[in-house]
Amino acid sequence: MSEPDIFYILGNKVRRDLLSHLTCTECYFSFLSSKVSVSSTAVAKHLKIMEREGILKSYEREGPFIGPARKYYNIAISKTYVTTVTPNLFWYRGLDLGDFSFEKAEIDLTRIPIEHESLLGMVNSFLDLQKELEKILQALQAVESRRDRLMKEIKERYLQEIGDMTQLAILHYLLLAGEATIEDLSDRLNLKEREVLVKAQELDRFIPLIIKDGTIKIDEKKLKQKLGGVEYAGENKGRG
């Protein structure tokens, strides 16, 4: 299969929202339709486009109750896309994610001159920069592979121990975005703002959050304290 037209797919907000929900868990059609503010016909069209491009795959599965089988969707690719757009460059690369043992990248731009006296020198420096870029891309592949694997484990553990999909969706978004407004989460999750706030407060029982002025983010200081992190453990010992 050819490379999917990722820019076309991501250029539509509804498709981005559908992908965001599908990164939390595989979903059946009616559930996805309830999470976006467009008609079920429009949702079906967007899902068909993404399935055609190879972004999604679908299958039917019997539900827990008597009735017709439900059609489920999940994401069919594991890739990171890197792009550069300037007046001089339009470049992008899809990086397959797998298990990478790459641990360290050493980038050295000091040996590559900024000013050049000849066209040949410019071409040579460009090729040298390409080699440095390849090191960065290998490091990015390794980082994203580990993030992907860890997010999968976080989802499995949270559903096993807590079992609340809405809390998990909020945690998932906060891990990726750093912070979010209640209004933004309300829009993304298709919930009332007060419902988002209640779910965030429930999530705070398990993962420490800062909920202030309509914004939610993970409280990294409390998180490290709960884990007994080195920097905070050291501070506590000093006070003792």
N, CA, C and O of each residue as an XYZ file, in Angstrom:
960
protein
N       0.846     -1.196      0.000
C       0.000      0.000      0.000
C       0.882      1.247      0.000
O       1.906      1.292      0.681
N       0.471      2.266     -0.777
C       1.245      3.499     -0.843
C       1.094      4.296      0.447
O       0.205      4.038      1.258
N       1.983      5.271      0.615
C       1.959      6.127      1.809
C       0.638      6.899      1.863
O       0.244      7.500      0.863
N      -0.061      6.895      3.017
C      -1.327      7.635      3.113
C      -1.102      9.132      2.976
O      -0.044      9.648      3.335
N      -2.105      9.821      2.454
C      -2.032     11.276      2.317
C      -2.338     11.886      3.687
O      -3.461     12.307      3.963
N      -1.313     11.921      4.530
C      -1.514     12.305      5.925
C      -1.945     13.758      6.070
O      -2.694     14.085      6.991
N      -1.487     14.636      5.181
C      -1.876     16.042      5.262
C      -3.358     16.215      4.937
O      -4.045     17.024      5.561
N      -3.841     15.463      3.971
C      -5.261     15.502      3.639
C      -6.097     14.981      4.809
O      -7.124     15.568      5.152
N      -5.664     13.897      5.411
C      -6.396     13.319      6.541
C      -6.439     14.294      7.720
O      -7.503     14.524      8.296
N      -5.298     14.861      8.077
C      -5.223     15.717      9.253
C      -5.735     17.133      8.998
O      -5.861     17.927      9.930
N      -6.029     17.448      7.739
C      -6.509     18.786      7.415
C      -7.958     19.023      7.796
O      -8.464     20.134      7.636
N      -8.630     18.006      8.296
C     -10.033     18.128      8.673
C     -10.185     17.893     10.169
O      -9.711     16.884     10.690
N     -10.849     18.829     10.873
C     -10.946     18.734     12.334
C     -11.732     17.501     12.779
O     -11.377     16.875     13.777
N     -12.784     17.147     12.061
C     -13.572     15.974     12.455
C     -12.706     14.717     12.402
O     -12.768     13.874     13.296
N     -11.900     14.600     11.348
C     -11.024     13.420     11.254
C      -9.983     13.423     12.362
O      -9.658     12.373     12.916
N      -9.457     14.609     12.687
C      -8.498     14.678     13.806
C      -9.167     14.263     15.109
O      -8.562     13.552     15.912
N     -10.405     14.696     15.331
C     -11.124     14.330     16.560
C     -11.401     12.828     16.601
O     -11.278     12.203     17.654
N     -11.769     12.252     15.473
C     -12.014     10.805     15.426
C     -10.740     10.032     15.738
O     -10.771      9.057     16.488
N      -9.618     10.465     15.165
C      -8.342      9.808     15.451
C      -7.978      9.951     16.924
O      -7.441      9.023     17.529
N      -8.272     11.121     17.501
C      -7.970     11.338     18.920
C      -8.725     10.339     19.788
O      -8.158      9.795     20.735
N     -10.000     10.090     19.478
C     -10.772      9.107     20.246
C     -10.247      7.694     20.024
O     -10.222      6.882     20.948
N      -9.830      7.407     18.805
C      -9.357      6.064     18.498
C      -7.981      5.782     19.100
O      -7.586      4.620     19.202
N      -7.249      6.813     19.498
C      -5.980      6.561     20.184
C      -6.206      6.152     21.631
O      -5.313      5.593     22.268
N      -7.397      6.428     22.153
C      -7.716      5.956     23.508
C      -8.118      4.486     23.484
O      -7.701      3.706     24.340
N      -8.921      4.118     22.508
C      -9.355      2.728     22.414
C     -10.011      2.515     21.060
O     -10.429      3.477     20.416
N     -10.107      1.261     20.619
C     -10.897      0.988     19.424
C     -12.354      1.315     19.731
O     -12.790      1.146     20.870
N     -13.107      1.772     18.757
C     -14.472      2.240     18.992
C     -15.412      1.684     17.943
O     -15.018      1.446     16.801
N     -16.663      1.478     18.339
C     -17.674      1.108     17.373
C     -18.315      2.382     16.816
O     -18.189      3.461     17.394
N     -18.998      2.235     15.692
C     -19.436      3.397     14.914
C     -20.312      4.348     15.719
O     -20.055      5.552     15.734
N     -21.338      3.836     16.385
C     -22.274      4.729     17.081
C     -21.593      5.492     18.210
O     -21.964      6.631     18.493
N     -20.587      4.874     18.869
C     -19.848      5.573     19.912
C     -19.066      6.743     19.318
O     -19.079      7.846     19.864
N     -18.385      6.497     18.197
C     -17.647      7.565     17.534
C     -18.582      8.687     17.103
O     -18.250      9.864     17.242
N     -19.748      8.326     16.583
C     -20.707      9.346     16.142
C     -21.157     10.231     17.290
O     -21.418     11.419     17.104
N     -21.247      9.644     18.484
C     -21.703     10.423     19.638
C     -20.638     11.373     20.165
O     -20.941     12.247     20.977
N     -19.382     11.215     19.712
C     -18.278     12.005     20.244
C     -17.892     13.190     19.370
O     -17.019     13.973     19.744
N     -18.524     13.332     18.224
C     -18.235     14.469     17.349
C     -19.544     15.161     16.971
O     -20.608     14.543     16.957
N     -19.444     16.448     16.667
C     -20.643     17.269     16.455
C     -21.015     17.353     14.976
O     -21.261     18.439     14.452
N     -21.055     16.212     14.318
C     -21.540     16.155     12.939
C     -22.472     14.964     12.816
O     -22.547     14.140     13.727
N     -23.181     14.862     11.705
C     -24.147     13.780     11.519
C     -23.452     12.428     11.367
O     -22.268     12.351     11.039
N     -24.212     11.377     11.612
C     -23.654     10.035     11.459
C     -23.261      9.765     10.004
O     -22.326      9.009      9.739
N     -23.974     10.380      9.071
C     -23.615     10.235      7.651
C     -22.235     10.829      7.385
O     -21.423     10.243      6.669
N     -21.979     12.004      7.975
C     -20.670     12.643      7.811
C     -19.574     11.809      8.465
O     -18.484     11.667      7.912
N     -19.864     11.256      9.650
C     -18.879     10.408     10.332
C     -18.540      9.201      9.466
O     -17.370      8.848      9.316
N     -19.557      8.575      8.899
C     -19.332      7.407      8.037
C     -18.444      7.775      6.849
O     -17.587      6.990      6.442
N     -18.652      8.968      6.296
C     -17.845      9.414      5.161
C     -16.379      9.596      5.570
O     -15.470      9.166      4.859
N     -16.161     10.238      6.722
C     -14.787     10.466      7.192
C     -14.091      9.137      7.505
O     -12.913      8.963      7.193
N     -14.810      8.217      8.111
C     -14.219      6.914      8.424
C     -13.867      6.156      7.148
O     -12.835      5.489      7.077
N     -14.726      6.262      6.148
C     -14.472      5.596      4.866
C     -13.224      6.162      4.196
O     -12.421      5.415      3.638
N     -13.061      7.494      4.253
C     -11.877      8.141      3.670
C     -10.614      7.627      4.355
O      -9.642      7.270      3.689
N     -10.629      7.591      5.698
C      -9.434      7.164      6.428
C      -9.144      5.685      6.234
O      -7.985      5.270      6.225
N     -10.191      4.892      6.079
C      -9.985      3.463      5.816
C      -9.406      3.268      4.408
O      -8.538      2.421      4.196
N      -9.894      4.054      3.464
C      -9.378      3.979      2.089
C      -7.901      4.353      2.031
O      -7.138      3.767      1.264
N      -7.497      5.333      2.845
C      -6.104      5.792      2.858
C      -5.189      4.873      3.661
O      -3.973      5.068      3.685
N      -5.777      3.866      4.323
C      -4.971      2.926      5.098
C      -4.673      3.387      6.510
O      -3.856      2.776      7.198
N      -5.332      4.473      6.961
C      -5.132      4.964      8.324
C      -5.898      4.099      9.326
O      -5.412      3.828     10.424
N      -7.099      3.671      8.936
C      -7.953      2.865      9.808
C      -8.224      1.504      9.185
O      -8.082      1.312      7.977
N      -8.616      0.570     10.036
C      -9.170     -0.701      9.571
C     -10.417     -0.987     10.398
O     -10.528     -0.529     11.535
N     -11.333     -1.726      9.844
C     -12.592     -2.014     10.536
C     -12.862     -3.509     10.548
O     -12.343     -4.261      9.723
N     -13.677     -3.915     11.488
C     -14.094     -5.315     11.553
C     -15.383     -5.375     12.361
O     -15.710     -4.429     13.078
N     -16.101     -6.452     12.256
C     -17.354     -6.620     12.991
C     -17.146     -7.562     14.163
O     -16.405     -8.541     14.078
N     -17.823     -7.238     15.265
C     -17.708     -8.065     16.464
C     -19.054     -8.103     17.165
O     -19.768     -7.102     17.226
N     -19.389     -9.265     17.692
C     -20.639     -9.403     18.429
C     -20.586     -8.577     19.708
O     -19.559     -8.536     20.386
N     -21.689     -7.922     20.033
C     -21.778     -7.152     21.262
C     -22.136     -8.026     22.445
O     -22.357     -9.226     22.283
N     -22.197     -7.437     23.648
C     -22.528     -8.226     24.842
C     -23.994     -8.636     24.903
O     -24.363     -9.520     25.676
N     -24.837     -7.989     24.082
C     -26.275     -8.288     24.112
C     -26.712     -8.858     22.765
O     -25.994     -8.760     21.770
N     -27.896     -9.451     22.755
C     -28.441    -10.014     21.522
C     -28.705     -8.887     20.530
O     -29.270     -7.853     20.886
N     -28.297     -9.094     19.304
C     -28.500     -8.065     18.287
C     -27.436     -8.184     17.215
O     -26.579     -9.066     17.271
N     -27.493     -7.288     16.236
C     -26.514     -7.358     15.134
C     -25.106     -7.055     15.617
O     -24.914     -6.362     16.617
N     -24.129     -7.579     14.899
C     -22.729     -7.316     15.251
C     -22.419     -5.843     15.028
O     -22.963     -5.208     14.125
N     -21.531     -5.311     15.872
C     -21.128     -3.920     15.744
C     -19.876     -3.817     14.882
O     -19.025     -4.707     14.882
N     -19.784     -2.709     14.145
C     -18.598     -2.446     13.343
C     -17.641     -1.603     14.154
O     -17.982     -0.504     14.592
N     -16.439     -2.120     14.354
C     -15.414     -1.429     15.137
C     -14.340     -0.876     14.209
O     -14.107     -1.388     13.114
N     -13.694      0.184     14.681
C     -12.576      0.789     13.960
C     -11.374      0.894     14.883
O     -11.520      1.154     16.078
N     -10.191      0.692     14.328
C      -8.966      1.029     15.054
C      -7.919      1.528     14.066
O      -8.058      1.367     12.853
N      -6.876      2.133     14.606
C      -5.839      2.743     13.770
C      -4.922      1.658     13.231
O      -4.489      0.773     13.969
N      -4.630      1.733     11.943
C      -3.916      0.649     11.266
C      -2.430      0.926     11.060
O      -1.718      0.065     10.545
N      -1.950      2.091     11.444
C      -0.542      2.419     11.213
C       0.137      2.761     12.528
O      -0.529      3.104     13.504
N       1.454      2.669     12.554
C       2.263      3.118     13.688
C       3.439      3.895     13.109
O       4.496      3.333     12.823
N       3.234      5.191     12.942
C       4.242      6.010     12.279
C       4.309      7.382     12.935
O       3.345      7.854     13.539
N       5.470      8.007     12.799
C       5.648      9.422     13.132
C       5.935     10.157     11.830
O       6.726      9.698     11.006
N       5.282     11.303     11.653
C       5.509     12.098     10.451
C       6.226     13.388     10.824
O       5.820     14.101     11.741
N       7.294     13.671     10.098
C       8.090     14.872     10.316
C       8.024     15.702      9.040
O       8.198     15.180      7.939
N       7.772     16.997      9.199
C       7.651     17.838      8.006
C       8.338     19.178      8.203
O       8.407     19.693      9.320
N       8.843     19.735      7.124
C       9.407     21.080      7.100
C       8.782     21.835      5.941
O       8.792     21.359      4.806
N       8.234     23.016      6.225
C       7.662     23.859      5.180
C       8.265     25.246      5.312
O       8.027     25.930      6.307
N       9.042     25.674      4.325
C       9.608     27.023      4.275
C       9.509     27.494      2.824
O       9.099     26.722      1.957
N       9.875     28.739      2.546
C       9.899     29.177      1.141
C      10.871     28.363      0.279
O      10.793     28.402     -0.949
N      11.791     27.621      0.927
C      12.806     26.879      0.177
C      12.684     25.370      0.298
O      13.264     24.634     -0.501
N      11.929     24.898      1.299
C      11.839     23.457      1.531
C      10.400     23.040      1.757
O       9.684     23.655      2.548
N       9.980     22.008      1.071
C       8.795     21.260      1.478
C       9.238     19.809      1.523
O       9.492     19.183      0.494
N       9.325     19.291      2.737
C       9.918     17.963      2.938
C       9.176     17.270      4.053
O       8.882     17.882      5.080
N       8.869     15.997      3.863
C       8.338     15.242      4.999
C       8.751     13.792      4.889
O       9.066     13.276      3.816
N       8.736     13.164      6.039
C       9.185     11.772      6.131
C       8.264     11.029      7.096
O       7.932     11.531      8.170
N       7.866      9.849      6.702
C       7.132      8.980      7.606
C       8.089      7.983      8.233
O       8.810      7.281      7.525
N       8.101      7.917      9.555
C       9.020      7.043     10.278
C       8.235      5.896     10.908
O       7.359      6.127     11.741
N       8.543      4.674     10.516
C       7.879      3.522     11.115
C       8.319      3.361     12.562
O       9.500      3.485     12.886
N       7.339      3.082     13.435
C       7.646      2.902     14.850
C       7.691      1.414     15.175
O       6.783      0.659     14.829
N       8.748      1.017     15.836
C       8.895     -0.365     16.275
C       9.746     -0.356     17.525
O       9.773      0.640     18.248
N      10.428     -1.426     17.788
C      11.325     -1.485     18.946
C      12.724     -1.089     18.503
O      13.381     -1.818     17.760
N      13.176      0.073     18.965
C      14.492      0.581     18.596
C      15.401      0.587     19.818
O      14.988      0.969     20.912
N      16.644      0.159     19.618
C      17.610      0.122     20.715
C      18.472      1.382     20.756
O      19.383      1.496     21.576
N      18.169      2.337     19.851
C      18.930      3.579     19.770
C      18.832      4.333     21.098
O      17.725      4.579     21.578
N      19.955      4.700     21.695
C      19.945      5.325     23.015
C      20.497      6.744     23.033
O      20.090      7.548     23.872
N      21.414      7.068     22.127
C      22.096      8.352     22.248
C      22.392      8.925     20.873
O      22.842      8.213     19.976
N      22.135     10.229     20.713
C      22.442     10.911     19.459
C      23.408     12.050     19.738
O      23.165     12.876     20.618
N      24.496     12.095     18.995
C      25.470     13.179     19.118
C      25.462     13.984     17.819
O      25.892     13.500     16.772
N      24.977     15.195     17.903
C      24.855     16.064     16.741
C      25.955     17.112     16.791
O      26.130     17.798     17.798
N      26.691     17.230     15.698
C      27.802     18.187     15.644
C      27.664     19.049     14.389
O      27.946     18.603     13.277
N      27.222     20.299     14.593
C      27.093     21.228     13.471
C      28.286     22.167     13.366
O      28.390     22.941     12.414
N      29.189     22.099     14.347
C      30.314     23.042     14.350
C      31.263     22.802     13.187
O      31.940     23.724     12.734
N      31.313     21.568     12.703
C      32.245     21.257     11.618
C      31.683     21.651     10.251
O      32.391     21.585      9.246
N      30.399     22.065     10.210
C      29.768     22.414      8.939
C      29.730     23.938      8.810
O      29.066     24.593      9.614
N      30.407     24.512      7.847
C      30.473     25.970      7.729
C      29.114     26.590      7.413
O      28.266     25.972      6.770
N      28.928     27.824      7.877
C      27.702     28.560      7.591
C      27.840     29.342      6.281
O      26.911     29.395      5.475
N      28.997     29.936      6.088
C      29.270     30.679      4.857
C      30.086     29.815      3.897
O      30.926     29.023      4.325
N      29.831     29.974      2.583
C      30.510     29.176      1.567
C      30.977     30.055      0.414
O      30.344     31.055      0.076
N      32.089     29.662     -0.175
C      32.628     30.408     -1.301
C      32.247     29.807     -2.648
O      32.375     30.463     -3.681
N      31.781     28.565     -2.640
C      31.471     27.919     -3.917
C      30.180     27.117     -3.816
O      29.741     26.755     -2.725
N      29.582     26.846     -4.974
C      28.389     26.011     -5.047
C      28.677     24.593     -4.574
O      27.854     23.983     -3.892
N      29.861     24.062     -4.942
C      30.229     22.718     -4.510
C      30.289     22.625     -2.984
O      29.862     21.629     -2.400
N      30.826     23.677     -2.341
C      30.891     23.691     -0.882
C      29.510     23.697     -0.262
O      29.275     23.051      0.759
N      28.587     24.437     -0.887
C      27.211     24.479     -0.382
C      26.563     23.096     -0.461
O      25.925     22.644      0.490
N      26.733     22.433     -1.606
C      26.144     21.098     -1.784
C      26.744     20.114     -0.781
O      26.030     19.298     -0.197
N      28.044     20.198     -0.589
C      28.708     19.301      0.360
C      28.177     19.516      1.780
O      27.929     18.549      2.500
N      28.002     20.770      2.182
C      27.483     21.064      3.521
C      26.042     20.593      3.669
O      25.642     20.119      4.733
N      25.266     20.725      2.600
C      23.883     20.254      2.661
C      23.848     18.745      2.897
O      23.043     18.257      3.691
N      24.712     18.015      2.215
C      24.769     16.556      2.398
C      25.210     16.201      3.822
O      24.711     15.242      4.411
N      26.143     16.977      4.365
C      26.571     16.746      5.748
C      25.427     17.004      6.721
O      25.255     16.272      7.696
N      24.644     18.050      6.453
C      23.491     18.342      7.306
C      22.448     17.229      7.219
O      21.800     16.909      8.216
N      22.283     16.643      6.045
C      21.367     15.513      5.891
C      21.766     14.358      6.807
O      20.914     13.716      7.420
N      23.072     14.102      6.891
C      23.554     13.016      7.752
C      23.259     13.311      9.229
O      22.890     12.410      9.982
N      23.424     14.580      9.641
C      23.100     14.943     11.022
C      21.601     14.799     11.269
O      21.180     14.359     12.339
N      20.802     15.174     10.274
C      19.355     15.035     10.397
C      18.957     13.571     10.570
O      18.047     13.264     11.341
N      19.623     12.678      9.867
C      19.310     11.253      9.989
C      19.524     10.759     11.420
O      18.770      9.917     11.908
N      20.548     11.279     12.088
C      20.767     10.911     13.494
C      19.589     11.360     14.352
O      19.126     10.620     15.220
N      19.110     12.576     14.104
C      17.970     13.107     14.862
C      16.728     12.264     14.604
O      15.973     11.967     15.530
N      16.517     11.881     13.352
C      15.337     11.081     13.019
C      15.398      9.707     13.677
O      14.374      9.190     14.124
N      16.577      9.116     13.741
C      16.713      7.831     14.430
C      16.385      7.980     15.910
O      15.718      7.129     16.498
N      16.862      9.075     16.510
C      16.558      9.321     17.926
C      15.062      9.546     18.119
O      14.475      9.055     19.083
N      14.445     10.293     17.198
C      13.004     10.542     17.286
C      12.221      9.241     17.172
O      11.256      9.034     17.907
N      12.625      8.366     16.264
C      11.971      7.067     16.142
C      12.016      6.302     17.458
O      11.019      5.717     17.880
N      13.172      6.311     18.096
C      13.327      5.574     19.354
C      12.459      6.176     20.449
O      11.806      5.448     21.198
N      12.448      7.510     20.546
C      11.634      8.177     21.573
C      10.156      7.900     21.344
O       9.436      7.544     22.277
N       9.698      8.063     20.094
C       8.281      7.875     19.815
C       7.853      6.416     19.976
O       6.723      6.136     20.375
N       8.750      5.500     19.665
C       8.452      4.086     19.863
C       8.226      3.777     21.340
O       7.299      3.054     21.706
N       9.096      4.343     22.180
C       8.955      4.106     23.622
C       7.724      4.810     24.188
O       7.044      4.267     25.059
N       7.430      6.035     23.691
C       6.218      6.738     24.146
C       4.974      5.946     23.757
O       4.043      5.815     24.552
N       4.960      5.426     22.549
C       3.813      4.668     22.069
C       3.592      3.421     22.919
O       2.466      3.126     23.320
N       4.665      2.697     23.189
C       4.554      1.483     24.001
C       4.091      1.810     25.424
O       3.260      1.103     25.993
N       4.638      2.886     25.988
C       4.277      3.253     27.358
C       2.833      3.737     27.445
O       2.139      3.430     28.414
N       2.369      4.495     26.440
C       0.971      4.932     26.451
C       0.039      3.735     26.398
O      -0.991      3.722     27.073
N       0.386      2.730     25.607
C      -0.419      1.503     25.544
C      -0.497      0.845     26.919
O      -1.565      0.399     27.336
N       0.634      0.784     27.621
C       0.658      0.170     28.943
C      -0.131      0.998     29.956
O      -0.809      0.442     30.820
N      -0.044      2.337     29.849
C      -0.817      3.217     30.740
C      -2.310      2.974     30.545
O      -3.055      2.859     31.519
N      -2.749      2.897     29.291
C      -4.172      2.680     29.012
C      -4.635      1.341     29.585
O      -5.677      1.264     30.236
N      -3.859      0.295     29.340
C      -4.243     -1.031     29.828
C      -4.314     -1.052     31.345
O      -5.257     -1.599     31.917
N      -3.308     -0.452     32.009
C      -3.287     -0.444     33.471
C      -4.442      0.391     34.040
O      -5.078     -0.008     35.015
N      -4.709      1.546     33.427
C      -5.773      2.412     33.941
C      -7.138      1.741     33.809
O      -7.952      1.789     34.731
N      -7.381      1.122     32.670
C      -8.666      0.451     32.485
C      -8.799     -0.755     33.397
O      -9.896     -1.067     33.860
N      -7.695     -1.434     33.659
C      -7.719     -2.597     34.545
C      -7.974     -2.182     35.991
O      -8.754     -2.824     36.694
N      -7.311     -1.102     36.439
C      -7.393     -0.714     37.849
C      -8.521      0.275     38.148
O      -9.119      0.224     39.223
N      -8.819      1.184     37.193
C      -9.809      2.232     37.438
C     -11.060      1.995     36.609
O     -12.175      2.052     37.128
N     -10.879      1.733     35.333
C     -11.989      1.333     34.479
C     -12.867      2.447     33.954
O     -13.973      2.173     33.486
N     -12.419      3.704     34.010
C     -13.241      4.819     33.540
C     -12.643      5.379     32.247
O     -11.554      5.953     32.258
N     -13.367      5.208     31.129
C     -12.856      5.625     29.834
C     -12.752      7.148     29.717
O     -11.829      7.643     29.070
N     -13.670      7.899     30.323
C     -13.616      9.363     30.209
C     -12.425      9.917     30.967
O     -11.735     10.810     30.475
N     -12.179      9.397     32.161
C     -10.981      9.810     32.902
C      -9.730      9.499     32.090
O      -8.809     10.311     32.008
N      -9.712      8.314     31.491
C      -8.553      7.921     30.693
C      -8.365      8.858     29.504
O      -7.234      9.209     29.166
N      -9.461      9.266     28.867
C      -9.372     10.176     27.728
C      -8.771     11.514     28.149
O      -7.974     12.097     27.415
N      -9.154     12.005     29.340
C      -8.590     13.265     29.848
C      -7.102     13.089     30.128
O      -6.293     13.929     29.733
N      -6.734     11.999     30.807
C      -5.322     11.727     31.096
C      -4.521     11.618     29.804
O      -3.430     12.178     29.699
N      -5.050     10.909     28.836
C      -4.394     10.717     27.547
C      -4.076     12.066     26.896
O      -2.964     12.291     26.417
N      -5.076     12.960     26.887
C      -4.870     14.271     26.258
C      -3.861     15.106     27.040
O      -3.024     15.782     26.442
N      -3.929     15.067     28.369
C      -3.000     15.851     29.185
C      -1.568     15.369     29.007
O      -0.642     16.178     28.972
N      -1.379     14.067     28.895
C      -0.035     13.533     28.685
C       0.562     14.022     27.372
O       1.763     14.275     27.285
N      -0.283     14.153     26.351
C       0.203     14.547     25.037
C       0.307     16.064     24.881
O       1.233     16.562     24.239
N      -0.642     16.800     25.468
C      -0.704     18.252     25.249
C      -0.050     19.050     26.359
O       0.257     20.228     26.173
N       0.172     18.425     27.526
C       0.755     19.150     28.654
C      -0.289     19.763     29.548
O      -0.250     19.580     30.765
N      -1.235     20.498     28.961
C      -2.352     21.047     29.707
C      -3.505     21.290     28.751
O      -3.326     21.290     27.533
N      -4.689     21.498     29.312
C      -5.865     21.734     28.477
C      -6.871     22.547     29.271
O      -6.923     22.460     30.498
N      -7.662     23.332     28.573
C      -8.749     24.037     29.238
C      -9.949     23.095     29.339
O     -10.094     22.157     28.554
N     -10.796     23.367     30.317
C     -12.018     22.582     30.453
C     -12.881     22.741     29.206
O     -13.547     21.801     28.772
N     -12.860     23.941     28.638
C     -13.638     24.200     27.421
C     -13.133     23.337     26.260
O     -13.929     22.773     25.508
N     -11.825     23.239     26.120
C     -11.251     22.442     25.039
C     -11.576     20.966     25.219
O     -11.952     20.291     24.260
N     -11.433     20.457     26.451
C     -11.764     19.058     26.715
C     -13.251     18.793     26.499
O     -13.632     17.724     26.021
N     -14.085     19.760     26.848
C     -15.523     19.631     26.617
C     -15.811     19.467     25.139
O     -16.639     18.648     24.740
N     -15.119     20.258     24.329
C     -15.300     20.186     22.884
C     -14.788     18.861     22.327
O     -15.446     18.239     21.493
N     -13.622     18.432     22.785
C     -13.013     17.205     22.260
C     -13.772     15.954     22.684
O     -13.899     15.007     21.909
N     -14.275     15.952     23.910
C     -14.937     14.760     24.432
C     -16.448     14.796     24.241
O     -17.148     13.833     24.553
N     -16.948     15.938     23.717
C     -18.385     16.116     23.507
C     -19.158     15.923     24.815
O     -20.170     15.223     24.863
N     -18.645     16.571     25.886
C     -19.268     16.540     27.201
C     -19.529     17.966     27.663
O     -18.902     18.910     27.181
N     -20.457     18.114     28.597
C     -20.665     19.426     29.210
C     -19.445     19.771     30.067
O     -18.758     18.885     30.575
N     -19.189     21.066     30.218
C     -17.996     21.484     30.959
C     -18.041     21.002     32.404
O     -17.009     20.617     32.955
N     -19.206     21.015     33.023
C     -19.292     20.544     34.413
C     -18.995     19.045     34.506
O     -18.457     18.576     35.510
N     -19.349     18.293     33.450
C     -19.043     16.861     33.437
C     -17.535     16.635     33.319
O     -16.984     15.738     33.957
N     -16.874     17.455     32.501
C     -15.420     17.363     32.383
C     -14.767     17.663     33.723
O     -13.830     16.976     34.131
N     -15.262     18.692     34.408
C     -14.688     19.072     35.701
C     -14.846     17.946     36.719
O     -13.907     17.652     37.460
N     -16.009     17.316     36.766
C     -16.237     16.208     37.703
C     -15.286     15.051     37.386
O     -14.688     14.475     38.295
N     -15.147     14.711     36.114
C     -14.262     13.617     35.728
C     -12.800     13.941     36.037
O     -12.037     13.063     36.443
N     -12.413     15.207     35.843
C     -11.044     15.606     36.169
C     -10.794     15.491     37.665
O      -9.718     15.062     38.083
N     -11.777     15.869     38.476
C     -11.638     15.755     39.933
C     -11.543     14.293     40.351
O     -10.820     13.967     41.292
N     -12.260     13.416     39.669
C     -12.150     11.979     39.953
C     -10.767     11.462     39.547
O     -10.153     10.675     40.267
N     -10.294     11.908     38.403
C      -8.960     11.514     37.930
C      -7.878     11.946     38.913
O      -6.885     11.244     39.105
N      -8.078     13.106     39.531
C      -7.100     13.654     40.475
C      -6.874     12.734     41.678
O      -5.851     12.843     42.354
N      -7.811     11.836     41.947
C      -7.630     10.879     43.044
C      -6.532      9.878     42.734
O      -5.944      9.293     43.645
N      -6.252      9.679     41.448
C      -5.280      8.671     41.037
C      -4.011      9.279     40.449
O      -2.909      8.786     40.688
N      -4.173     10.350     39.681
C      -3.048     11.062     39.071
C      -3.144     12.516     39.508
O      -4.125     13.177     39.165
N      -2.171     13.049     40.252
C      -2.309     14.414     40.784
C      -2.398     15.456     39.671
O      -1.580     15.488     38.751
N      -3.419     16.306     39.787
C      -3.654     17.340     38.790
C      -3.643     18.718     39.442
O      -3.833     18.851     40.651
N      -3.420     19.724     38.631
C      -3.648     21.114     39.019
C      -4.856     21.583     38.221
O      -4.801     21.668     36.994
N      -5.940     21.885     38.915
C      -7.174     22.360     38.279
C      -7.399     23.782     38.766
O      -7.789     24.000     39.913
N      -7.153     24.740     37.897
C      -7.174     26.140     38.324
C      -7.505     27.041     37.141
O      -6.969     26.882     36.044
N      -8.404     27.993     37.392
C      -8.767     29.004     36.389
C      -9.176     28.368     35.063
O      -8.815     28.854     33.992
N      -9.928     27.285     35.149
C     -10.443     26.654     33.939
C      -9.426     25.854     33.159
O      -9.704     25.437     32.034
N      -8.241     25.626     33.733
C      -7.181     24.882     33.059
C      -6.789     23.668     33.896
O      -6.780     23.727     35.125
N      -6.470     22.581     33.228
C      -6.086     21.337     33.901
C      -4.733     20.893     33.380
O      -4.492     20.899     32.173
N      -3.854     20.510     34.289
C      -2.589     19.905     33.889
C      -2.125     18.953     34.979
O      -2.586     19.027     36.118
N      -1.215     18.063     34.625
C      -0.666     17.116     35.593
C       0.265     17.852     36.542
O       1.103     18.643     36.110
N       0.117     17.593     37.830
C       0.974     18.207     38.848
C       2.242     17.365     38.972
O       2.293     16.398     39.731
N       3.260     17.754     38.212
C       4.483     16.948     38.165
C       5.212     16.938     39.506
O       5.844     15.941     39.855
N       5.135     18.026     40.257
C       5.816     18.078     41.556
C       5.210     17.057     42.517
O       5.933     16.303     43.169
N       3.878     17.037     42.601
C       3.211     16.059     43.469
C       3.442     14.639     42.973
O       3.603     13.712     43.768
N       3.459     14.475     41.654
C       3.694     13.156     41.081
C       5.045     12.612     41.519
O       5.152     11.457     41.930
N       6.085     13.452     41.430
C       7.425     13.032     41.843
C       7.473     12.778     43.354
O       8.139     11.848     43.809
N       6.776     13.597     44.116
C       6.745     13.387     45.565
C       6.095     12.050     45.909
O       6.566     11.333     46.792
N       5.012     11.721     45.207
C       4.332     10.444     45.462
C       5.216      9.266     45.096
O       5.164      8.214     45.734
N       6.033      9.453     44.056
C       6.941      8.391     43.642
C       8.195      8.333     44.501
O       8.965      7.376     44.423
N       8.400      9.375     45.332
C       9.642      9.444     46.091
C      10.807      9.768     45.188
O      11.888      9.195     45.331
N      10.592     10.702     44.236
C      11.623     11.065     43.277
C      12.886     11.551     43.954
O      12.824     12.094     45.057
N      14.012     11.370     43.329
C      15.322     11.681     43.908
C      15.416     13.114     44.348
O      15.872     13.386     45.459
N      14.984     14.076     43.480
C      15.164     15.485     43.836
C      14.345     15.856     45.052
O      14.798     16.641     45.886
N      13.124     15.297     45.171
C      12.294     15.646     46.318
C      12.681     14.848     47.554
O      12.621     15.355     48.674
N      13.081     13.593     47.345
C      13.549     12.809     48.487
C      14.768     13.477     49.090
O      14.917     13.519     50.312
N      15.641     13.999     48.240
C      16.836     14.684     48.725
C      16.486     15.919     49.529
O      17.113     16.196     50.552
N      15.471     16.675     49.068
C      15.053     17.859     49.797
C      14.497     17.489     51.160
O      14.784     18.153     52.157
N      13.694     16.419     51.203
C      13.107     16.005     52.461
C      14.180     15.568     53.452
O      14.094     15.872     54.642
N      15.192     14.852     52.959
C      16.281     14.422     53.849
C      17.022     15.611     54.409
O      17.427     15.605     55.572
N      17.204     16.640     53.587
C      17.919     17.819     54.061
C      17.153     18.535     55.163
O      17.739     19.082     56.098
N      15.817     18.520     55.032
C      15.034     19.197     56.064
C      15.023     18.400     57.352
O      14.856     18.964     58.434
N      15.202     17.069     57.244
C      15.193     16.239     58.439
C      16.467     16.417     59.221
O      16.641     15.792     60.267
